[in-house]
């Protein structure tokens, strides 16, 4: 209908953000290990987070207690809109 060729594709890792760096891989390992330790320790309803370079668990209720908003005029929002991302408004 638009006279443009349209293709569907599944975004791969490189398209989403590039190859992971060694730091990315180490952080992912630390998060994964901490999540397994939390399960082994019987912790439930928590998420792992990094705080001052330490991996900690945070109760989900605490993580979602305060809404964290990005200002509508921030460059992140403006850039997203410019490339066609819709926020439903």
PyMOL commands that set and color helices and strands:
alter all, ss='L'
color gray80, all
select helices_A, chain A and resi 13-17+22-40+60-63+75-82
alter helices_A, ss='H'
color red, helices_A
select strands_A, chain A and resi 46-51+54-59
alter strands_A, ss='S'
color yellow, strands_A
deselect
rebuild
show_as cartoon
